[in-house]
Amino acid sequence: MKVNTQGQILDSQDQPLPGLYAAGEMVGGLYYVKYAGGVGLTAGSVLGRISGAHAAALANRATA
């Protein structure tokens, strides 16, 4: 799955799909084959926080 720096899932033209986010091991290309334990949790926490903040900002703009 391809995402941008806000965690939004991108379509085949690299455009974000509105309201659709991914984090952690759902995001492809971070690691291949072997990686240290807990890496998926860390990636999920970091990108999850970024994605959540972005989604909240969009929601606030929509209701303002």
PDBQT receptor file of N, H, CA, C and O in Angstrom, charges set to zero:
ATOM      1  N   MET A   1       0.843  -1.162   0.000  1.00  0.00    +0.000 N 
ATOM      2  CA  MET A   1       0.000   0.000   0.000  1.00  0.00    +0.000 C 
ATOM      3  C   MET A   1       0.892   1.230   0.000  1.00  0.00    +0.000 C 
ATOM      4  O   MET A   1       1.859   1.306   0.759  1.00  0.00    +0.000 OA
ATOM      5  N   LYS A   2       0.567   2.187  -0.849  1.00  0.00    +0.000 N 
ATOM      6  H   LYS A   2      -0.218   2.126  -1.465  1.00  0.00    +0.000 HD
ATOM      7  CA  LYS A   2       1.367   3.407  -0.953  1.00  0.00    +0.000 C 
ATOM      8  C   LYS A   2       0.666   4.531  -0.205  1.00  0.00    +0.000 C 
ATOM      9  O   LYS A   2      -0.533   4.754  -0.378  1.00  0.00    +0.000 OA
ATOM     10  N   VAL A   3       1.431   5.246   0.638  1.00  0.00    +0.000 N 
ATOM     11  H   VAL A   3       2.404   5.065   0.779  1.00  0.00    +0.000 HD
ATOM     12  CA  VAL A   3       0.882   6.351   1.427  1.00  0.00    +0.000 C 
ATOM     13  C   VAL A   3       1.757   7.585   1.268  1.00  0.00    +0.000 C 
ATOM     14  O   VAL A   3       2.915   7.495   0.860  1.00  0.00    +0.000 OA
ATOM     15  N   ASN A   4       1.177   8.749   1.601  1.00  0.00    +0.000 N 
ATOM     16  H   ASN A   4       0.236   8.822   1.933  1.00  0.00    +0.000 HD
ATOM     17  CA  ASN A   4       1.966   9.975   1.615  1.00  0.00    +0.000 C 
ATOM     18  C   ASN A   4       2.470  10.234   3.034  1.00  0.00    +0.000 C 
ATOM     19  O   ASN A   4       2.293   9.398   3.921  1.00  0.00    +0.000 OA
ATOM     20  N   THR A   5       3.099  11.391   3.248  1.00  0.00    +0.000 N 
ATOM     21  H   THR A   5       3.243  12.069   2.528  1.00  0.00    +0.000 HD
ATOM     22  CA  THR A   5       3.685  11.678   4.560  1.00  0.00    +0.000 C 
ATOM     23  C   THR A   5       2.649  11.927   5.647  1.00  0.00    +0.000 C 
ATOM     24  O   THR A   5       2.998  11.974   6.826  1.00  0.00    +0.000 OA
ATOM     25  N   GLN A   6       1.368  12.089   5.271  1.00  0.00    +0.000 N 
ATOM     26  H   GLN A   6       1.084  12.051   4.313  1.00  0.00    +0.000 HD
ATOM     27  CA  GLN A   6       0.294  12.226   6.251  1.00  0.00    +0.000 C 
ATOM     28  C   GLN A   6      -0.393  10.888   6.522  1.00  0.00    +0.000 C 
ATOM     29  O   GLN A   6      -1.352  10.831   7.292  1.00  0.00    +0.000 OA
ATOM     30  N   GLY A   7       0.086   9.818   5.900  1.00  0.00    +0.000 N 
ATOM     31  H   GLY A   7       0.865   9.864   5.274  1.00  0.00    +0.000 HD
ATOM     32  CA  GLY A   7      -0.498   8.502   6.101  1.00  0.00    +0.000 C 
ATOM     33  C   GLY A   7      -1.717   8.222   5.238  1.00  0.00    +0.000 C 
ATOM     34  O   GLY A   7      -2.356   7.182   5.402  1.00  0.00    +0.000 OA
ATOM     35  N   GLN A   8      -2.058   9.125   4.320  1.00  0.00    +0.000 N 
ATOM     36  H   GLN A   8      -1.540   9.970   4.187  1.00  0.00    +0.000 HD
ATOM     37  CA  GLN A   8      -3.206   8.909   3.432  1.00  0.00    +0.000 C 
ATOM     38  C   GLN A   8      -2.847   7.867   2.378  1.00  0.00    +0.000 C 
ATOM     39  O   GLN A   8      -1.749   7.897   1.823  1.00  0.00    +0.000 OA
ATOM     40  N   ILE A   9      -3.760   6.955   2.104  1.00  0.00    +0.000 N 
ATOM     41  H   ILE A   9      -4.653   6.930   2.555  1.00  0.00    +0.000 HD
ATOM     42  CA  ILE A   9      -3.545   5.967   1.057  1.00  0.00    +0.000 C 
ATOM     43  C   ILE A   9      -3.699   6.651  -0.294  1.00  0.00    +0.000 C 
ATOM     44  O   ILE A   9      -4.618   7.442  -0.502  1.00  0.00    +0.000 OA
ATOM     45  N   LEU A  10      -2.786   6.335  -1.209  1.00  0.00    +0.000 N 
ATOM     46  H   LEU A  10      -2.039   5.692  -1.040  1.00  0.00    +0.000 HD
ATOM     47  CA  LEU A  10      -2.770   6.959  -2.522  1.00  0.00    +0.000 C 
ATOM     48  C   LEU A  10      -3.342   6.020  -3.580  1.00  0.00    +0.000 C 
ATOM     49  O   LEU A  10      -3.189   4.801  -3.495  1.00  0.00    +0.000 OA
ATOM     50  N   ASP A  11      -4.004   6.609  -4.583  1.00  0.00    +0.000 N 
ATOM     51  H   ASP A  11      -4.128   7.599  -4.652  1.00  0.00    +0.000 HD
ATOM     52  CA  ASP A  11      -4.531   5.817  -5.689  1.00  0.00    +0.000 C 
ATOM     53  C   ASP A  11      -3.435   5.603  -6.736  1.00  0.00    +0.000 C 
ATOM     54  O   ASP A  11      -2.277   5.944  -6.494  1.00  0.00    +0.000 OA
ATOM     55  N   SER A  12      -3.786   5.046  -7.884  1.00  0.00    +0.000 N 
ATOM     56  H   SER A  12      -4.727   4.768  -8.081  1.00  0.00    +0.000 HD
ATOM     57  CA  SER A  12      -2.798   4.730  -8.922  1.00  0.00    +0.000 C 
ATOM     58  C   SER A  12      -2.177   5.978  -9.551  1.00  0.00    +0.000 C 
ATOM     59  O   SER A  12      -1.135   5.881 -10.201  1.00  0.00    +0.000 OA
ATOM     60  N   GLN A  13      -2.799   7.150  -9.369  1.00  0.00    +0.000 N 
ATOM     61  H   GLN A  13      -3.644   7.228  -8.841  1.00  0.00    +0.000 HD
ATOM     62  CA  GLN A  13      -2.228   8.411  -9.857  1.00  0.00    +0.000 C 
ATOM     63  C   GLN A  13      -1.554   9.196  -8.724  1.00  0.00    +0.000 C 
ATOM     64  O   GLN A  13      -1.288  10.391  -8.855  1.00  0.00    +0.000 OA
ATOM     65  N   ASP A  14      -1.285   8.504  -7.611  1.00  0.00    +0.000 N 
ATOM     66  H   ASP A  14      -1.501   7.533  -7.504  1.00  0.00    +0.000 HD
ATOM     67  CA  ASP A  14      -0.646   9.107  -6.433  1.00  0.00    +0.000 C 
ATOM     68  C   ASP A  14      -1.449  10.248  -5.823  1.00  0.00    +0.000 C 
ATOM     69  O   ASP A  14      -0.877  11.178  -5.256  1.00  0.00    +0.000 OA
ATOM     70  N   GLN A  15      -2.771  10.179  -5.938  1.00  0.00    +0.000 N 
ATOM     71  H   GLN A  15      -3.236   9.423  -6.399  1.00  0.00    +0.000 HD
ATOM     72  CA  GLN A  15      -3.661  11.151  -5.306  1.00  0.00    +0.000 C 
ATOM     73  C   GLN A  15      -4.243  10.517  -4.044  1.00  0.00    +0.000 C 
ATOM     74  O   GLN A  15      -4.607   9.341  -4.064  1.00  0.00    +0.000 OA
ATOM     75  N   PRO A  16      -4.339  11.277  -2.937  1.00  0.00    +0.000 N 
ATOM     76  CA  PRO A  16      -4.886  10.700  -1.703  1.00  0.00    +0.000 C 
ATOM     77  C   PRO A  16      -6.361  10.347  -1.829  1.00  0.00    +0.000 C 
ATOM     78  O   PRO A  16      -7.144  11.090  -2.420  1.00  0.00    +0.000 OA
ATOM     79  N   LEU A  17      -6.725   9.206  -1.267  1.00  0.00    +0.000 N 
ATOM     80  H   LEU A  17      -6.089   8.602  -0.787  1.00  0.00    +0.000 HD
ATOM     81  CA  LEU A  17      -8.123   8.792  -1.207  1.00  0.00    +0.000 C 
ATOM     82  C   LEU A  17      -8.726   9.432   0.045  1.00  0.00    +0.000 C 
ATOM     83  O   LEU A  17      -8.272   9.145   1.152  1.00  0.00    +0.000 OA
ATOM     84  N   PRO A  18      -9.731  10.287  -0.104  1.00  0.00    +0.000 N 
ATOM     85  CA  PRO A  18     -10.274  11.048   1.030  1.00  0.00    +0.000 C 
ATOM     86  C   PRO A  18     -10.722  10.146   2.184  1.00  0.00    +0.000 C 
ATOM     87  O   PRO A  18     -11.497   9.209   1.995  1.00  0.00    +0.000 OA
ATOM     88  N   GLY A  19     -10.217  10.452   3.377  1.00  0.00    +0.000 N 
ATOM     89  H   GLY A  19      -9.588  11.213   3.530  1.00  0.00    +0.000 HD
ATOM     90  CA  GLY A  19     -10.649   9.747   4.580  1.00  0.00    +0.000 C 
ATOM     91  C   GLY A  19     -10.073   8.365   4.771  1.00  0.00    +0.000 C 
ATOM     92  O   GLY A  19     -10.497   7.655   5.683  1.00  0.00    +0.000 OA
ATOM     93  N   LEU A  20      -9.105   7.943   3.935  1.00  0.00    +0.000 N 
ATOM     94  H   LEU A  20      -8.760   8.519   3.195  1.00  0.00    +0.000 HD
ATOM     95  CA  LEU A  20      -8.547   6.597   4.038  1.00  0.00    +0.000 C 
ATOM     96  C   LEU A  20      -7.071   6.686   4.411  1.00  0.00    +0.000 C 
ATOM     97  O   LEU A  20      -6.272   7.270   3.679  1.00  0.00    +0.000 OA
ATOM     98  N   TYR A  21      -6.713   6.099   5.559  1.00  0.00    +0.000 N 
ATOM     99  H   TYR A  21      -7.362   5.625   6.154  1.00  0.00    +0.000 HD
ATOM    100  CA  TYR A  21      -5.362   6.169   6.095  1.00  0.00    +0.000 C 
ATOM    101  C   TYR A  21      -4.837   4.769   6.390  1.00  0.00    +0.000 C 
ATOM    102  O   TYR A  21      -5.611   3.824   6.539  1.00  0.00    +0.000 OA
ATOM    103  N   ALA A  22      -3.516   4.646   6.473  1.00  0.00    +0.000 N 
ATOM    104  H   ALA A  22      -2.887   5.414   6.352  1.00  0.00    +0.000 HD
ATOM    105  CA  ALA A  22      -2.877   3.388   6.856  1.00  0.00    +0.000 C 
ATOM    106  C   ALA A  22      -1.685   3.708   7.754  1.00  0.00    +0.000 C 
ATOM    107  O   ALA A  22      -1.082   4.777   7.656  1.00  0.00    +0.000 OA
ATOM    108  N   ALA A  23      -1.361   2.766   8.621  1.00  0.00    +0.000 N 
ATOM    109  H   ALA A  23      -1.850   1.897   8.700  1.00  0.00    +0.000 HD
ATOM    110  CA  ALA A  23      -0.213   2.947   9.513  1.00  0.00    +0.000 C 
ATOM    111  C   ALA A  23       0.370   1.583   9.844  1.00  0.00    +0.000 C 
ATOM    112  O   ALA A  23      -0.283   0.557   9.655  1.00  0.00    +0.000 OA
ATOM    113  N   GLY A  24       1.601   1.576  10.339  1.00  0.00    +0.000 N 
ATOM    114  H   GLY A  24       2.132   2.409  10.493  1.00  0.00    +0.000 HD
ATOM    115  CA  GLY A  24       2.245   0.347  10.778  1.00  0.00    +0.000 C 
ATOM    116  C   GLY A  24       2.593  -0.577   9.628  1.00  0.00    +0.000 C 
ATOM    117  O   GLY A  24       3.057  -0.128   8.580  1.00  0.00    +0.000 OA
ATOM    118  N   GLU A  25       2.369  -1.861   9.824  1.00  0.00    +0.000 N 
ATOM    119  H   GLU A  25       1.992  -2.225  10.676  1.00  0.00    +0.000 HD
ATOM    120  CA  GLU A  25       2.771  -2.851   8.833  1.00  0.00    +0.000 C 
ATOM    121  C   GLU A  25       1.910  -2.819   7.574  1.00  0.00    +0.000 C 
ATOM    122  O   GLU A  25       2.255  -3.467   6.586  1.00  0.00    +0.000 OA
ATOM    123  N   MET A  26       0.788  -2.075   7.582  1.00  0.00    +0.000 N 
ATOM    124  H   MET A  26       0.508  -1.548   8.384  1.00  0.00    +0.000 HD
ATOM    125  CA  MET A  26      -0.026  -1.902   6.374  1.00  0.00    +0.000 C 
ATOM    126  C   MET A  26       0.705  -1.051   5.338  1.00  0.00    +0.000 C 
ATOM    127  O   MET A  26       0.420  -1.130   4.143  1.00  0.00    +0.000 OA
ATOM    128  N   VAL A  27       1.640  -0.245   5.807  1.00  0.00    +0.000 N 
ATOM    129  H   VAL A  27       1.871  -0.181   6.778  1.00  0.00    +0.000 HD
ATOM    130  CA  VAL A  27       2.389   0.637   4.925  1.00  0.00    +0.000 C 
ATOM    131  C   VAL A  27       3.542  -0.166   4.340  1.00  0.00    +0.000 C 
ATOM    132  O   VAL A  27       4.416  -0.627   5.074  1.00  0.00    +0.000 OA
ATOM    133  N   GLY A  28       3.546  -0.332   3.042  1.00  0.00    +0.000 N 
ATOM    134  H   GLY A  28       2.836   0.042   2.446  1.00  0.00    +0.000 HD
ATOM    135  CA  GLY A  28       4.590  -1.118   2.394  1.00  0.00    +0.000 C 
ATOM    136  C   GLY A  28       5.894  -0.369   2.256  1.00  0.00    +0.000 C 
ATOM    137  O   GLY A  28       5.931   0.860   2.301  1.00  0.00    +0.000 OA
ATOM    138  N   GLY A  29       6.951  -1.114   2.089  1.00  0.00    +0.000 N 
ATOM    139  H   GLY A  29       6.921  -2.113   2.053  1.00  0.00    +0.000 HD
ATOM    140  CA  GLY A  29       8.247  -0.526   1.793  1.00  0.00    +0.000 C 
ATOM    141  C   GLY A  29       9.073  -0.103   2.991  1.00  0.00    +0.000 C 
ATOM    142  O   GLY A  29      10.182   0.402   2.815  1.00  0.00    +0.000 OA
ATOM    143  N   LEU A  30       8.569  -0.292   4.214  1.00  0.00    +0.000 N 
ATOM    144  H   LEU A  30       7.668  -0.702   4.357  1.00  0.00    +0.000 HD
ATOM    145  CA  LEU A  30       9.380   0.093   5.365  1.00  0.00    +0.000 C 
ATOM    146  C   LEU A  30      10.491  -0.922   5.617  1.00  0.00    +0.000 C 
ATOM    147  O   LEU A  30      11.645  -0.537   5.805  1.00  0.00    +0.000 OA
ATOM    148  N   TYR A  31      10.164  -2.191   5.623  1.00  0.00    +0.000 N 
ATOM    149  H   TYR A  31       9.227  -2.504   5.470  1.00  0.00    +0.000 HD
ATOM    150  CA  TYR A  31      11.132  -3.247   5.904  1.00  0.00    +0.000 C 
ATOM    151  C   TYR A  31      10.838  -4.462   5.047  1.00  0.00    +0.000 C 
ATOM    152  O   TYR A  31       9.688  -4.715   4.689  1.00  0.00    +0.000 OA
ATOM    153  N   TYR A  32      11.868  -5.206   4.722  1.00  0.00    +0.000 N 
ATOM    154  H   TYR A  32      12.803  -5.001   5.013  1.00  0.00    +0.000 HD
ATOM    155  CA  TYR A  32      11.715  -6.443   3.954  1.00  0.00    +0.000 C 
ATOM    156  C   TYR A  32      12.354  -7.592   4.717  1.00  0.00    +0.000 C 
ATOM    157  O   TYR A  32      13.340  -7.393   5.427  1.00  0.00    +0.000 OA
ATOM    158  N   VAL A  33      11.816  -8.762   4.582  1.00  0.00    +0.000 N 
ATOM    159  H   VAL A  33      11.015  -8.924   4.006  1.00  0.00    +0.000 HD
ATOM    160  CA  VAL A  33      12.308 -10.027   5.130  1.00  0.00    +0.000 C 
ATOM    161  C   VAL A  33      12.379  -9.977   6.648  1.00  0.00    +0.000 C 
ATOM    162  O   VAL A  33      11.390 -10.294   7.309  1.00  0.00    +0.000 OA
ATOM    163  N   LYS A  34      13.511  -9.591   7.224  1.00  0.00    +0.000 N 
ATOM    164  H   LYS A  34      14.314  -9.333   6.687  1.00  0.00    +0.000 HD
ATOM    165  CA  LYS A  34      13.676  -9.607   8.681  1.00  0.00    +0.000 C 
ATOM    166  C   LYS A  34      13.810  -8.183   9.218  1.00  0.00    +0.000 C 
ATOM    167  O   LYS A  34      14.435  -7.317   8.605  1.00  0.00    +0.000 OA
ATOM    168  N   TYR A  35      13.206  -7.976  10.374  1.00  0.00    +0.000 N 
ATOM    169  H   TYR A  35      12.699  -8.679  10.873  1.00  0.00    +0.000 HD
ATOM    170  CA  TYR A  35      13.360  -6.696  11.058  1.00  0.00    +0.000 C 
ATOM    171  C   TYR A  35      13.217  -6.936  12.547  1.00  0.00    +0.000 C 
ATOM    172  O   TYR A  35      12.658  -7.945  12.977  1.00  0.00    +0.000 OA
ATOM    173  N   ALA A  36      13.719  -6.014  13.314  1.00  0.00    +0.000 N 
ATOM    174  H   ALA A  36      14.173  -5.195  12.965  1.00  0.00    +0.000 HD
ATOM    175  CA  ALA A  36      13.705  -6.157  14.771  1.00  0.00    +0.000 C 
ATOM    176  C   ALA A  36      12.283  -6.158  15.311  1.00  0.00    +0.000 C 
ATOM    177  O   ALA A  36      11.418  -5.446  14.802  1.00  0.00    +0.000 OA
ATOM    178  N   GLY A  37      12.046  -6.954  16.337  1.00  0.00    +0.000 N 
ATOM    179  H   GLY A  37      12.748  -7.532  16.751  1.00  0.00    +0.000 HD
ATOM    180  CA  GLY A  37      10.725  -6.989  16.970  1.00  0.00    +0.000 C 
ATOM    181  C   GLY A  37      10.323  -5.617  17.492  1.00  0.00    +0.000 C 
ATOM    182  O   GLY A  37      11.154  -4.874  18.013  1.00  0.00    +0.000 OA
ATOM    183  N   GLY A  38       9.070  -5.294  17.352  1.00  0.00    +0.000 N 
ATOM    184  H   GLY A  38       8.395  -5.898  16.929  1.00  0.00    +0.000 HD
ATOM    185  CA  GLY A  38       8.568  -4.013  17.830  1.00  0.00    +0.000 C 
ATOM    186  C   GLY A  38       8.617  -2.903  16.802  1.00  0.00    +0.000 C 
ATOM    187  O   GLY A  38       8.062  -1.827  17.025  1.00  0.00    +0.000 OA
ATOM    188  N   VAL A  39       9.273  -3.148  15.679  1.00  0.00    +0.000 N 
ATOM    189  H   VAL A  39       9.723  -4.022  15.498  1.00  0.00    +0.000 HD
ATOM    190  CA  VAL A  39       9.384  -2.115  14.654  1.00  0.00    +0.000 C 
ATOM    191  C   VAL A  39       8.005  -1.764  14.099  1.00  0.00    +0.000 C 
ATOM    192  O   VAL A  39       7.702  -0.591  13.879  1.00  0.00    +0.000 OA
ATOM    193  N   GLY A  40       7.169  -2.782  13.871  1.00  0.00    +0.000 N 
ATOM    194  H   GLY A  40       7.415  -3.735  14.049  1.00  0.00    +0.000 HD
ATOM    195  CA  GLY A  40       5.819  -2.524  13.365  1.00  0.00    +0.000 C 
ATOM    196  C   GLY A  40       4.999  -1.694  14.343  1.00  0.00    +0.000 C 
ATOM    197  O   GLY A  40       4.212  -0.842  13.932  1.00  0.00    +0.000 OA
ATOM    198  N   LEU A  41       5.185  -1.944  15.647  1.00  0.00    +0.000 N 
ATOM    199  H   LEU A  41       5.825  -2.637  15.981  1.00  0.00    +0.000 HD
ATOM    200  CA  LEU A  41       4.472  -1.163  16.658  1.00  0.00    +0.000 C 
ATOM    201  C   LEU A  41       4.939   0.291  16.653  1.00  0.00    +0.000 C 
ATOM    202  O   LEU A  41       4.130   1.212  16.772  1.00  0.00    +0.000 OA
ATOM    203  N   THR A  42       6.235   0.485  16.515  1.00  0.00    +0.000 N 
ATOM    204  H   THR A  42       6.892  -0.263  16.418  1.00  0.00    +0.000 HD
ATOM    205  CA  THR A  42       6.772   1.844  16.475  1.00  0.00    +0.000 C 
ATOM    206  C   THR A  42       6.285   2.582  15.233  1.00  0.00    +0.000 C 
ATOM    207  O   THR A  42       5.852   3.732  15.311  1.00  0.00    +0.000 OA
ATOM    208  N   ALA A  43       6.362   1.906  14.081  1.00  0.00    +0.000 N 
ATOM    209  H   ALA A  43       6.714   0.972  14.017  1.00  0.00    +0.000 HD
ATOM    210  CA  ALA A  43       5.890   2.530  12.844  1.00  0.00    +0.000 C 
ATOM    211  C   ALA A  43       4.405   2.858  12.940  1.00  0.00    +0.000 C 
ATOM    212  O   ALA A  43       3.971   3.913  12.478  1.00  0.00    +0.000 OA
ATOM    213  N   GLY A  44       3.627   1.965  13.533  1.00  0.00    +0.000 N 
ATOM    214  H   GLY A  44       3.979   1.108  13.908  1.00  0.00    +0.000 HD
ATOM    215  CA  GLY A  44       2.197   2.218  13.704  1.00  0.00    +0.000 C 
ATOM    216  C   GLY A  44       1.924   3.387  14.625  1.00  0.00    +0.000 C 
ATOM    217  O   GLY A  44       1.016   4.181  14.379  1.00  0.00    +0.000 OA
ATOM    218  N   SER A  45       2.706   3.493  15.683  1.00  0.00    +0.000 N 
ATOM    219  H   SER A  45       3.443   2.848  15.882  1.00  0.00    +0.000 HD
ATOM    220  CA  SER A  45       2.519   4.597  16.625  1.00  0.00    +0.000 C 
ATOM    221  C   SER A  45       2.861   5.939  15.997  1.00  0.00    +0.000 C 
ATOM    222  O   SER A  45       2.111   6.906  16.129  1.00  0.00    +0.000 OA
ATOM    223  N   VAL A  46       3.985   5.991  15.321  1.00  0.00    +0.000 N 
ATOM    224  H   VAL A  46       4.594   5.206  15.214  1.00  0.00    +0.000 HD
ATOM    225  CA  VAL A  46       4.434   7.258  14.732  1.00  0.00    +0.000 C 
ATOM    226  C   VAL A  46       3.508   7.693  13.595  1.00  0.00    +0.000 C 
ATOM    227  O   VAL A  46       2.980   8.805  13.616  1.00  0.00    +0.000 OA
ATOM    228  N   LEU A  47       3.309   6.818  12.602  1.00  0.00    +0.000 N 
ATOM    229  H   LEU A  47       3.737   5.914  12.585  1.00  0.00    +0.000 HD
ATOM    230  CA  LEU A  47       2.461   7.203  11.474  1.00  0.00    +0.000 C 
ATOM    231  C   LEU A  47       0.999   7.299  11.895  1.00  0.00    +0.000 C 
ATOM    232  O   LEU A  47       0.245   8.091  11.330  1.00  0.00    +0.000 OA
ATOM    233  N   GLY A  48       0.596   6.510  12.870  1.00  0.00    +0.000 N 
ATOM    234  H   GLY A  48       1.208   5.867  13.329  1.00  0.00    +0.000 HD
ATOM    235  CA  GLY A  48      -0.771   6.611  13.386  1.00  0.00    +0.000 C 
ATOM    236  C   GLY A  48      -1.042   7.966  14.008  1.00  0.00    +0.000 C 
ATOM    237  O   GLY A  48      -2.123   8.529  13.836  1.00  0.00    +0.000 OA
ATOM    238  N   ARG A  49      -0.077   8.484  14.722  1.00  0.00    +0.000 N 
ATOM    239  H   ARG A  49       0.802   8.027  14.862  1.00  0.00    +0.000 HD
ATOM    240  CA  ARG A  49      -0.236   9.813  15.339  1.00  0.00    +0.000 C 
ATOM    241  C   ARG A  49      -0.305  10.900  14.272  1.00  0.00    +0.000 C 
ATOM    242  O   ARG A  49      -1.131  11.809  14.351  1.00  0.00    +0.000 OA
ATOM    243  N   ILE A  50       0.569  10.798  13.276  1.00  0.00    +0.000 N 
ATOM    244  H   ILE A  50       1.240  10.059  13.212  1.00  0.00    +0.000 HD
ATOM    245  CA  ILE A  50       0.565  11.768  12.177  1.00  0.00    +0.000 C 
ATOM    246  C   ILE A  50      -0.762  11.703  11.421  1.00  0.00    +0.000 C 
ATOM    247  O   ILE A  50      -1.376  12.730  11.134  1.00  0.00    +0.000 OA
ATOM    248  N   SER A  51      -1.195  10.482  11.103  1.00  0.00    +0.000 N 
ATOM    249  H   SER A  51      -0.697   9.647  11.336  1.00  0.00    +0.000 HD
ATOM    250  CA  SER A  51      -2.455  10.299  10.373  1.00  0.00    +0.000 C 
ATOM    251  C   SER A  51      -3.635  10.828  11.174  1.00  0.00    +0.000 C 
ATOM    252  O   SER A  51      -4.521  11.479  10.621  1.00  0.00    +0.000 OA
ATOM    253  N   GLY A  52      -3.649  10.554  12.464  1.00  0.00    +0.000 N 
ATOM    254  H   GLY A  52      -2.929  10.025  12.914  1.00  0.00    +0.000 HD
ATOM    255  CA  GLY A  52      -4.739  11.019  13.322  1.00  0.00    +0.000 C 
ATOM    256  C   GLY A  52      -4.812  12.533  13.385  1.00  0.00    +0.000 C 
ATOM    257  O   GLY A  52      -5.897  13.113  13.336  1.00  0.00    +0.000 OA
ATOM    258  N   ALA A  53      -3.658  13.170  13.493  1.00  0.00    +0.000 N 
ATOM    259  H   ALA A  53      -2.777  12.699  13.532  1.00  0.00    +0.000 HD
ATOM    260  CA  ALA A  53      -3.623  14.634  13.536  1.00  0.00    +0.000 C 
ATOM    261  C   ALA A  53      -4.121  15.219  12.215  1.00  0.00    +0.000 C 
ATOM    262  O   ALA A  53      -4.854  16.208  12.207  1.00  0.00    +0.000 OA
ATOM    263  N   HIS A  54      -3.724  14.613  11.112  1.00  0.00    +0.000 N 
ATOM    264  H   HIS A  54      -3.128  13.810  11.118  1.00  0.00    +0.000 HD
ATOM    265  CA  HIS A  54      -4.160  15.093   9.797  1.00  0.00    +0.000 C 
ATOM    266  C   HIS A  54      -5.663  14.903   9.627  1.00  0.00    +0.000 C 
ATOM    267  O   HIS A  54      -6.349  15.805   9.146  1.00  0.00    +0.000 OA
ATOM    268  N   ALA A  55      -6.176  13.748  10.013  1.00  0.00    +0.000 N 
ATOM    269  H   ALA A  55      -5.619  13.016  10.404  1.00  0.00    +0.000 HD
ATOM    270  CA  ALA A  55      -7.609  13.488   9.893  1.00  0.00    +0.000 C 
ATOM    271  C   ALA A  55      -8.423  14.434  10.783  1.00  0.00    +0.000 C 
ATOM    272  O   ALA A  55      -9.487  14.906  10.382  1.00  0.00    +0.000 OA
ATOM    273  N   ALA A  56      -7.923  14.707  11.981  1.00  0.00    +0.000 N 
ATOM    274  H   ALA A  56      -7.058  14.324  12.306  1.00  0.00    +0.000 HD
ATOM    275  CA  ALA A  56      -8.621  15.621  12.885  1.00  0.00    +0.000 C 
ATOM    276  C   ALA A  56      -8.650  17.040  12.318  1.00  0.00    +0.000 C 
ATOM    277  O   ALA A  56      -9.661  17.735  12.426  1.00  0.00    +0.000 OA
ATOM    278  N   ALA A  57      -7.545  17.467  11.716  1.00  0.00    +0.000 N 
ATOM    279  H   ALA A  57      -6.724  16.903  11.628  1.00  0.00    +0.000 HD
ATOM    280  CA  ALA A  57      -7.497  18.808  11.111  1.00  0.00    +0.000 C 
ATOM    281  C   ALA A  57      -8.488  18.914   9.954  1.00  0.00    +0.000 C 
ATOM    282  O   ALA A  57      -9.163  19.932   9.799  1.00  0.00    +0.000 OA
ATOM    283  N   LEU A  58      -8.572  17.863   9.147  1.00  0.00    +0.000 N 
ATOM    284  H   LEU A  58      -8.024  17.036   9.273  1.00  0.00    +0.000 HD
ATOM    285  CA  LEU A  58      -9.559  17.864   8.060  1.00  0.00    +0.000 C 
ATOM    286  C   LEU A  58     -10.987  17.891   8.597  1.00  0.00    +0.000 C 
ATOM    287  O   LEU A  58     -11.842  18.591   8.054  1.00  0.00    +0.000 OA
ATOM    288  N   ALA A  59     -11.245  17.143   9.646  1.00  0.00    +0.000 N 
ATOM    289  H   ALA A  59     -10.551  16.575  10.087  1.00  0.00    +0.000 HD
ATOM    290  CA  ALA A  59     -12.585  17.123  10.238  1.00  0.00    +0.000 C 
ATOM    291  C   ALA A  59     -12.938  18.490  10.821  1.00  0.00    +0.000 C 
ATOM    292  O   ALA A  59     -14.071  18.950  10.680  1.00  0.00    +0.000 OA
ATOM    293  N   ASN A  60     -11.987  19.131  11.466  1.00  0.00    +0.000 N 
ATOM    294  H   ASN A  60     -11.066  18.757  11.580  1.00  0.00    +0.000 HD
ATOM    295  CA  ASN A  60     -12.235  20.458  12.036  1.00  0.00    +0.000 C 
ATOM    296  C   ASN A  60     -12.529  21.486  10.951  1.00  0.00    +0.000 C 
ATOM    297  O   ASN A  60     -13.390  22.347  11.131  1.00  0.00    +0.000 OA
ATOM    298  N   ARG A  61     -11.820  21.403   9.826  1.00  0.00    +0.000 N 
ATOM    299  H   ARG A  61     -11.120  20.703   9.681  1.00  0.00    +0.000 HD
ATOM    300  CA  ARG A  61     -12.075  22.323   8.712  1.00  0.00    +0.000 C 
ATOM    301  C   ARG A  61     -13.459  22.085   8.112  1.00  0.00    +0.000 C 
ATOM    302  O   ARG A  61     -14.130  23.026   7.688  1.00  0.00    +0.000 OA
ATOM    303  N   ALA A  62     -13.877  20.827   8.079  1.00  0.00    +0.000 N 
ATOM    304  H   ALA A  62     -13.332  20.062   8.423  1.00  0.00    +0.000 HD
ATOM    305  CA  ALA A  62     -15.173  20.483   7.486  1.00  0.00    +0.000 C 
ATOM    306  C   ALA A  62     -16.334  20.995   8.337  1.00  0.00    +0.000 C 
ATOM    307  O   ALA A  62     -17.398  21.310   7.804  1.00  0.00    +0.000 OA
ATOM    308  N   THR A  63     -16.141  21.082   9.656  1.00  0.00    +0.000 N 
ATOM    309  H   THR A  63     -15.277  20.827  10.090  1.00  0.00    +0.000 HD
ATOM    310  CA  THR A  63     -17.221  21.524  10.532  1.00  0.00    +0.000 C 
ATOM    311  C   THR A  63     -17.178  23.022  10.807  1.00  0.00    +0.000 C 
ATOM    312  O   THR A  63     -18.125  23.575  11.367  1.00  0.00    +0.000 OA
ATOM    313  N   ALA A  64     -16.087  23.687  10.418  1.00  0.00    +0.000 N 
ATOM    314  H   ALA A  64     -15.318  23.238   9.963  1.00  0.00    +0.000 HD
ATOM    315  CA  ALA A  64     -15.958  25.128  10.687  1.00  0.00    +0.000 C 
ATOM    316  C   ALA A  64     -16.683  25.968   9.675  1.00  0.00    +0.000 C 
ATOM    317  O   ALA A  64     -16.667  27.196   9.766  1.00  0.00    +0.000 OA
TER     318      ALA A  64
